[in-house]
Amino acid sequence: MTPDLRAHRTSPYWVRRNGAPDPAIDRVAPQLMAEFDGELSAALVAHIVRGARSDLGRDVPPEALPEFTHRLARQRLIDRQPA
């Protein structure tokens, strides 16, 4: 993990609204931050990942949450990129 991502990991972007760590967010956010580095801000990526995770709610089994969160957030980030 790069120093920038390590520092960012301690920010509020890494926790759910209730303050508890979320493994789906912890796995997905660093991957997508690296993928979209230089194109979208880390804060925006974290926001989109949290939103995707929240939108999936309880409709997805816990063991599948990281994969589904990644897919949904990645598509939303692609849609946000400038043409």
C-alpha positions as CSV (number, residue, x, y, z in Angstrom):
1,M,0.0,0.0,0.0
2,T,1.4,3.4,-0.9
3,P,2.0,6.0,1.8
4,D,-0.8,8.1,0.4
5,L,-3.3,5.2,0.7
6,R,-2.0,4.4,4.2
7,A,-2.6,8.0,5.4
8,H,-6.0,8.0,3.7
9,R,-7.0,4.8,5.4
10,T,-7.1,6.6,8.8
11,S,-9.6,9.1,7.4
12,P,-13.4,9.0,7.9
13,Y,-13.8,7.6,4.4
14,W,-12.9,4.2,5.7
15,V,-15.7,3.7,8.2
16,R,-19.4,3.2,7.8
17,R,-21.8,5.8,9.1
18,N,-22.2,3.9,12.4
19,G,-18.4,4.1,12.9
20,A,-17.7,0.4,12.5
21,P,-15.1,-0.8,10.0
22,D,-16.6,-2.4,6.9
23,P,-14.5,-5.2,5.3
24,A,-16.1,-4.7,1.9
25,I,-15.0,-1.0,1.9
26,D,-11.6,-1.9,3.3
27,R,-11.0,-4.3,0.4
28,V,-12.5,-2.4,-2.4
29,A,-11.6,1.3,-1.8
30,P,-7.8,0.9,-2.1
31,Q,-8.1,-1.2,-5.3
32,L,-10.3,1.4,-6.9
33,M,-8.2,4.3,-5.6
34,A,-5.2,2.8,-7.3
35,E,-7.1,2.1,-10.5
36,F,-8.5,5.6,-10.8
37,D,-5.4,7.4,-9.4
38,G,-4.8,10.6,-11.3
39,E,-8.3,10.5,-12.8
40,L,-10.6,10.8,-9.8
41,S,-9.8,12.0,-6.2
42,A,-9.4,9.5,-3.5
43,A,-12.2,11.2,-1.6
44,L,-14.6,10.8,-4.5
45,V,-13.6,7.1,-4.9
46,A,-14.2,6.5,-1.2
47,H,-17.6,8.2,-1.4
48,I,-18.7,6.1,-4.4
49,V,-17.5,2.9,-2.7
50,R,-19.4,3.7,0.5
51,G,-22.5,4.6,-1.6
52,A,-22.3,1.3,-3.5
53,R,-21.9,-0.6,-0.3
54,S,-24.9,1.2,1.2
55,D,-27.1,0.6,-1.8
56,L,-26.4,-3.1,-1.7
57,G,-27.6,-3.2,1.8
58,R,-28.7,-6.6,3.0
59,D,-29.6,-7.9,-0.4
60,V,-26.2,-9.5,-0.9
61,P,-24.8,-12.3,1.2
62,P,-21.9,-11.0,3.4
63,E,-19.3,-13.2,1.7
64,A,-20.2,-11.6,-1.7
65,L,-20.3,-8.0,-0.6
66,P,-16.7,-7.1,-1.5
67,E,-17.1,-8.4,-5.1
68,F,-20.5,-6.8,-5.6
69,T,-19.4,-3.6,-4.0
70,H,-16.3,-3.5,-6.3
71,R,-18.4,-4.1,-9.5
72,L,-21.0,-1.5,-8.6
73,A,-18.6,1.1,-7.5
74,R,-16.2,0.6,-10.4
75,Q,-19.1,1.1,-12.9
76,R,-20.2,4.2,-11.2
77,L,-16.6,5.6,-11.2
78,I,-16.3,4.8,-14.9
79,D,-19.5,6.7,-15.5
80,R,-18.0,9.7,-13.6
81,Q,-14.9,9.9,-15.7
82,P,-14.7,12.8,-18.2
83,A,-15.4,11.7,-21.8
